[in-house]
Amino acid sequence: TTLFRSMDAETEKPFDVDGKAVTAETSFTPEEANGSVELSFTFDASALSGKTLVAFETMTFEDHEVAVHADIKDANQTIYFPEIATTAKDKADGDHFAKTDKEITIVDTVKYSNLIPGKEYALTGTLMDKETKEPLQADGKPITATTTFTPEDASGSIELTFTFDGSILSGKTIVVFESLTYQEKEIAVHADIEDHEQSIYFPGIGTTAKDKADGDQEAVATKEVTIIDTVSYQNLIPDTPYKLVGTLMDKTTQKEVMIDGKPVTAETEFTPKD
């Protein structure tokens, strides 16, 4: 009988699921003195990111142990479960907020652990629309970035860069999903649509300006005119102070309205609750 027992390399104790050690066994009768036999087992590995498991084997004959292979440092007995964690930031100022410019660059720093040094891996990132939970697209194709790398150490970090048109993203939140592959097989994923560290926020504002005297959009050219501009905002951080600055523009010249040589402006500071 051969017993295949999965061991946690970190604790050097048997790995268990629901309090039971993960094992497999088989009985066999060899036709030759030398040969091989396979064991397979299926178990819940959803909590094993960043862990390393090592298989210990024992062989018995007539209830007596006749051979053991139990080396916690043996790479040939080892299964690695890589882990990745990410932080996406706007390249312009290094935070999680971006302005809706024609060209936006997001830098996604991906930390990895439990890789095999000297092996080549591929890392792919995809930009997701938080509202629709679908990939953000440009020209009908998802916006992605891919890089290959060969780590010198089991743990480290690597950057992915996305450059795209952000001019229509006012009020949107973009979340970066990542996939790590080895020999075209996916071995680690970080895809949490609610993860703040993976997110880039594009604040948005919309305004309605009206004449204070009668609440419409027509004003009389009197000595003193007051215009009230109601500004709606989206995608701000609650309980964080902001400053809002307004400037009156001449529609004909497309330049600032100047009174006594100074532009006509107004500003206020506020802390949104939502």
One Martini backbone bead per residue (centre of mass of N, CA, C, O) as a GRO file, in nm:
protein
  274
    1THR     BB    1   0.096   0.036   0.023
    2THR     BB    2   0.029   0.374  -0.081
    3LEU     BB    3   0.088   0.694   0.065
    4PHE     BB    4  -0.053   1.018   0.005
    5ARG     BB    5   0.081   1.311   0.164
    6SER     BB    6   0.000   1.634   0.242
    7MET     BB    7   0.233   1.897   0.310
    8ASP     BB    8   0.313   2.172   0.502
    9ALA     BB    9   0.601   2.356   0.464
   10GLU     BB   10   0.566   2.569   0.692
   11THR     BB   11   0.467   2.363   0.938
   12GLU     BB   12   0.522   2.052   0.903
   13LYS     BB   13   0.223   1.956   0.855
   14PRO     BB   14  -0.052   1.820   0.791
   15PHE     BB   15  -0.274   1.857   0.548
   16ASP     BB   16  -0.607   1.996   0.583
   17VAL     BB   17  -0.965   1.922   0.545
   18ASP     BB   18  -1.185   1.951   0.779
   19GLY     BB   19  -0.968   1.788   0.975
   20LYS     BB   20  -0.847   1.625   0.722
   21ALA     BB   21  -0.629   1.449   0.576
   22VAL     BB   22  -0.465   1.443   0.269
   23THR     BB   23  -0.530   1.140   0.093
   24ALA     BB   24  -0.384   0.843  -0.071
   25GLU     BB   25  -0.451   0.506  -0.206
   26THR     BB   26  -0.290   0.187  -0.303
   27SER     BB   27  -0.297  -0.127  -0.461
   28PHE     BB   28  -0.019  -0.349  -0.568
   29THR     BB   29   0.121  -0.566  -0.835
   30PRO     BB   30   0.419  -0.632  -0.944
   31GLU     BB   31   0.590  -0.746  -1.238
   32GLU     BB   32   0.835  -0.586  -1.140
   33ALA     BB   33   1.089  -0.461  -0.945
   34ASN     BB   34   1.057  -0.216  -1.141
   35GLY     BB   35   0.869   0.103  -1.114
   36SER     BB   36   0.532   0.248  -1.126
   37VAL     BB   37   0.295   0.461  -0.943
   38GLU     BB   38  -0.023   0.618  -0.913
   39LEU     BB   39  -0.152   0.917  -0.754
   40SER     BB   40  -0.473   1.074  -0.671
   41PHE     BB   41  -0.613   1.404  -0.578
   42THR     BB   42  -0.897   1.589  -0.440
   43PHE     BB   43  -0.918   1.941  -0.342
   44ASP     BB   44  -0.937   2.228  -0.151
   45ALA     BB   45  -0.740   2.529  -0.276
   46SER     BB   46  -0.856   2.829  -0.216
   47ALA     BB   47  -0.643   2.880   0.054
   48LEU     BB   48  -0.329   2.841  -0.099
   49SER     BB   49  -0.210   3.103  -0.140
   50GLY     BB   50   0.144   3.089  -0.098
   51LYS     BB   51   0.174   2.789  -0.081
   52THR     BB   52   0.339   2.474   0.025
   53LEU     BB   53   0.346   2.139  -0.091
   54VAL     BB   54   0.426   1.807   0.039
   55ALA     BB   55   0.498   1.479  -0.047
   56PHE     BB   56   0.430   1.189   0.138
   57GLU     BB   57   0.568   0.849   0.155
   58THR     BB   58   0.440   0.509   0.206
   59MET     BB   59   0.540   0.159   0.231
   60THR     BB   60   0.364  -0.155   0.247
   61PHE     BB   61   0.407  -0.501   0.390
   62GLU     BB   62   0.217  -0.669   0.575
   63ASP     BB   63   0.195  -0.404   0.772
   64HIS     BB   64   0.487  -0.314   0.684
   65GLU     BB   65   0.728  -0.086   0.674
   66VAL     BB   66   0.957  -0.047   0.375
   67ALA     BB   67   0.902   0.265   0.281
   68VAL     BB   68   1.033   0.613   0.258
   69HIS     BB   69   0.920   0.956   0.153
   70ALA     BB   70   1.031   1.248   0.362
   71ASP     BB   71   1.105   1.554   0.210
   72ILE     BB   72   1.057   1.891   0.267
   73LYS     BB   73   1.297   1.979   0.031
   74ASP     BB   74   1.172   1.832  -0.212
   75ALA     BB   75   1.097   1.936  -0.529
   76ASN     BB   76   0.961   1.666  -0.642
   77GLN     BB   77   0.736   1.684  -0.390
   78THR     BB   78   0.638   1.970  -0.497
   79ILE     BB   79   0.377   2.223  -0.448
   80TYR     BB   80   0.290   2.533  -0.593
   81PHE     BB   81   0.118   2.839  -0.470
   82PRO     BB   82   0.067   3.114  -0.603
   83GLU     BB   83   0.086   3.481  -0.547
   84ILE     BB   84  -0.115   3.784  -0.596
   85ALA     BB   85  -0.067   4.146  -0.571
   86THR     BB   86  -0.219   4.481  -0.613
   87THR     BB   87  -0.129   4.822  -0.750
   88ALA     BB   88  -0.316   5.088  -0.878
   89LYS     BB   89  -0.192   5.381  -1.070
   90ASP     BB   90  -0.152   5.697  -1.153
   91LYS     BB   91   0.117   5.827  -1.316
   92ALA     BB   92   0.092   6.139  -1.275
   93ASP     BB   93   0.046   6.109  -0.919
   94GLY     BB   94   0.021   5.820  -0.760
   95ASP     BB   95  -0.287   5.752  -0.756
   96HIS     BB   96  -0.647   5.656  -0.768
   97PHE     BB   97  -0.663   5.911  -0.958
   98ALA     BB   98  -0.820   6.035  -1.267
   99LYS     BB   99  -0.814   6.209  -1.552
  100THR     BB  100  -1.010   6.281  -1.845
  101ASP     BB  101  -0.802   6.205  -2.068
  102LYS     BB  102  -0.685   6.105  -2.372
  103GLU     BB  103  -0.420   6.016  -2.197
  104ILE     BB  104  -0.374   5.723  -2.004
  105THR     BB  105  -0.168   5.607  -1.721
  106ILE     BB  106  -0.132   5.283  -1.580
  107VAL     BB  107   0.018   5.145  -1.285
  108ASP     BB  108   0.084   4.797  -1.212
  109THR     BB  109   0.170   4.652  -0.909
  110VAL     BB  110   0.304   4.320  -0.881
  111LYS     BB  111   0.291   4.089  -0.631
  112TYR     BB  112   0.492   3.800  -0.562
  113SER     BB  113   0.464   3.445  -0.465
  114ASN     BB  114   0.589   3.125  -0.504
  115LEU     BB  115   0.801   3.102  -0.712
  116ILE     BB  116   1.023   2.983  -0.965
  117PRO     BB  117   1.329   3.020  -1.010
  118GLY     BB  118   1.406   3.050  -1.365
  119LYS     BB  119   1.119   3.083  -1.457
  120GLU     BB  120   0.871   3.142  -1.695
  121TYR     BB  121   0.638   3.413  -1.698
  122ALA     BB  122   0.295   3.536  -1.730
  123LEU     BB  123   0.144   3.867  -1.735
  124THR     BB  124  -0.207   3.968  -1.712
  125GLY     BB  125  -0.401   4.261  -1.782
  126THR     BB  126  -0.739   4.391  -1.703
  127LEU     BB  127  -0.982   4.622  -1.775
  128MET     BB  128  -1.252   4.717  -1.557
  129ASP     BB  129  -1.592   4.778  -1.524
  130LYS     BB  130  -1.755   4.818  -1.233
  131GLU     BB  131  -2.052   4.850  -1.327
  132THR     BB  132  -2.054   4.605  -1.554
  133LYS     BB  133  -1.819   4.384  -1.529
  134GLU     BB  134  -1.655   4.466  -1.785
  135PRO     BB  135  -1.447   4.511  -2.023
  136LEU     BB  136  -1.253   4.751  -2.133
  137GLN     BB  137  -1.281   4.931  -2.442
  138ALA     BB  138  -1.097   4.947  -2.767
  139ASP     BB  139  -1.205   4.903  -3.068
  140GLY     BB  140  -1.357   4.629  -2.952
  141LYS     BB  141  -1.123   4.585  -2.731
  142PRO     BB  142  -0.963   4.485  -2.479
  143ILE     BB  143  -0.777   4.620  -2.216
  144THR     BB  144  -0.435   4.524  -2.219
  145ALA     BB  145  -0.151   4.361  -2.043
  146THR     BB  146   0.181   4.215  -2.117
  147THR     BB  147   0.425   4.001  -1.945
  148THR     BB  148   0.751   3.868  -1.918
  149PHE     BB  149   0.921   3.661  -1.661
  150THR     BB  150   1.227   3.592  -1.454
  151PRO     BB  151   1.275   3.500  -1.151
  152GLU     BB  152   1.520   3.510  -0.890
  153ASP     BB  153   1.282   3.498  -0.690
  154ALA     BB  154   0.995   3.397  -0.533
  155SER     BB  155   0.991   3.704  -0.456
  156GLY     BB  156   0.814   4.004  -0.583
  157SER     BB  157   0.806   4.249  -0.859
  158ILE     BB  158   0.581   4.392  -1.116
  159GLU     BB  159   0.503   4.582  -1.412
  160LEU     BB  160   0.208   4.733  -1.547
  161THR     BB  161   0.108   4.906  -1.856
  162PHE     BB  162  -0.150   5.151  -1.927
  163THR     BB  163  -0.266   5.297  -2.241
  164PHE     BB  164  -0.543   5.536  -2.275
  165ASP     BB  165  -0.867   5.650  -2.333
  166GLY     BB  166  -1.024   5.876  -2.075
  167SER     BB  167  -1.252   6.089  -2.186
  168ILE     BB  168  -1.524   5.881  -2.112
  169LEU     BB  169  -1.479   5.829  -1.769
  170SER     BB  170  -1.674   5.991  -1.623
  171GLY     BB  171  -1.760   5.840  -1.313
  172LYS     BB  172  -1.564   5.608  -1.320
  173THR     BB  173  -1.452   5.265  -1.250
  174ILE     BB  174  -1.136   5.102  -1.252
  175VAL     BB  175  -1.036   4.755  -1.274
  176VAL     BB  176  -0.766   4.538  -1.209
  177PHE     BB  177  -0.691   4.239  -1.369
  178GLU     BB  178  -0.508   3.929  -1.292
  179SER     BB  179  -0.280   3.693  -1.468
  180LEU     BB  180  -0.098   3.392  -1.404
  181THR     BB  181   0.143   3.214  -1.610
  182TYR     BB  182   0.248   2.864  -1.686
  183GLN     BB  183   0.268   2.719  -1.967
  184GLU     BB  184  -0.037   2.832  -2.027
  185LYS     BB  185  -0.106   2.820  -1.715
  186GLU     BB  186  -0.313   2.901  -1.468
  187ILE     BB  187  -0.189   2.999  -1.120
  188ALA     BB  188  -0.300   3.308  -1.088
  189VAL     BB  189  -0.542   3.537  -0.924
  190HIS     BB  190  -0.664   3.892  -0.947
  191ALA     BB  191  -1.034   3.944  -0.902
  192ASP     BB  192  -1.149   4.234  -0.745
  193ILE     BB  193  -1.405   4.462  -0.782
  194GLU     BB  194  -1.361   4.588  -0.465
  195ASP     BB  195  -1.064   4.671  -0.492
  196HIS     BB  196  -0.895   4.952  -0.421
  197GLU     BB  197  -0.598   4.883  -0.520
  198GLN     BB  198  -0.723   4.812  -0.824
  199SER     BB  199  -0.824   5.114  -0.845
  200ILE     BB  200  -0.972   5.367  -1.067
  201TYR     BB  201  -1.072   5.705  -1.040
  202PHE     BB  202  -1.333   5.906  -1.215
  203PRO     BB  203  -1.426   6.196  -1.175
  204GLY     BB  204  -1.743   6.386  -1.178
  205ILE     BB  205  -1.904   6.673  -1.343
  206GLY     BB  206  -2.210   6.875  -1.317
  207THR     BB  207  -2.389   7.169  -1.448
  208THR     BB  208  -2.610   7.450  -1.323
  209ALA     BB  209  -2.680   7.769  -1.446
  210LYS     BB  210  -2.827   8.053  -1.264
  211ASP     BB  211  -3.030   8.308  -1.201
  212LYS     BB  212  -3.112   8.427  -0.894
  213ALA     BB  213  -3.363   8.611  -0.939
  214ASP     BB  214  -3.540   8.363  -1.128
  215GLY     BB  215  -3.404   8.073  -1.207
  216ASP     BB  216  -3.273   8.119  -1.480
  217GLN     BB  217  -3.084   8.165  -1.809
  218GLU     BB  218  -3.158   8.472  -1.764
  219ALA     BB  219  -3.010   8.805  -1.771
  220VAL     BB  220  -2.967   9.120  -1.647
  221ALA     BB  221  -2.773   9.414  -1.726
  222THR     BB  222  -2.665   9.487  -1.436
  223LYS     BB  223  -2.465   9.593  -1.182
  224GLU     BB  224  -2.584   9.324  -1.027
  225VAL     BB  225  -2.491   8.980  -1.058
  226THR     BB  226  -2.623   8.646  -0.981
  227ILE     BB  227  -2.474   8.324  -0.998
  228ILE     BB  228  -2.589   7.986  -0.986
  229ASP     BB  229  -2.391   7.687  -0.939
  230THR     BB  230  -2.482   7.357  -0.982
  231VAL     BB  231  -2.290   7.078  -0.859
  232SER     BB  232  -2.239   6.766  -0.971
  233TYR     BB  233  -2.112   6.453  -0.832
  234GLN     BB  234  -1.867   6.182  -0.891
  235ASN     BB  235  -1.644   5.970  -0.737
  236LEU     BB  236  -1.592   6.028  -0.445
  237ILE     BB  237  -1.462   6.068  -0.119
  238PRO     BB  238  -1.575   6.024   0.168
  239ASP     BB  239  -1.467   6.246   0.409
  240THR     BB  240  -1.328   6.442   0.189
  241PRO     BB  241  -1.166   6.717   0.099
  242TYR     BB  242  -1.273   6.982  -0.126
  243LYS     BB  243  -1.227   7.188  -0.425
  244LEU     BB  244  -1.427   7.442  -0.587
  245VAL     BB  245  -1.388   7.590  -0.917
  246GLY     BB  246  -1.510   7.884  -1.083
  247THR     BB  247  -1.551   8.007  -1.432
  248LEU     BB  248  -1.609   8.265  -1.641
  249MET     BB  249  -1.715   8.248  -1.986
  250ASP     BB  250  -1.676   8.351  -2.314
  251LYS     BB  251  -1.830   8.222  -2.581
  252THR     BB  252  -1.705   8.384  -2.816
  253THR     BB  253  -1.388   8.386  -2.715
  254GLN     BB  254  -1.312   8.158  -2.498
  255LYS     BB  255  -1.276   8.345  -2.248
  256GLU     BB  256  -1.234   8.509  -1.981
  257VAL     BB  257  -1.400   8.701  -1.762
  258MET     BB  258  -1.327   9.050  -1.726
  259ILE     BB  259  -1.280   9.242  -1.418
  260ASP     BB  260  -1.056   9.464  -1.361
  261GLY     BB  261  -0.840   9.240  -1.483
  262LYS     BB  262  -1.022   8.998  -1.369
  263PRO     BB  263  -1.135   8.704  -1.314
  264VAL     BB  264  -1.440   8.534  -1.278
  265THR     BB  265  -1.476   8.384  -0.957
  266ALA     BB  266  -1.537   8.074  -0.765
  267GLU     BB  267  -1.528   7.922  -0.429
  268THR     BB  268  -1.527   7.593  -0.257
  269GLU     BB  269  -1.558   7.392   0.032
  270PHE     BB  270  -1.592   7.026   0.072
  271THR     BB  271  -1.759   6.732   0.239
  272PRO     BB  272  -1.857   6.441   0.148
  273LYS     BB  273  -2.085   6.176   0.236
  274ASP     BB  274  -2.102   6.038  -0.083
   0.00000   0.00000   0.00000
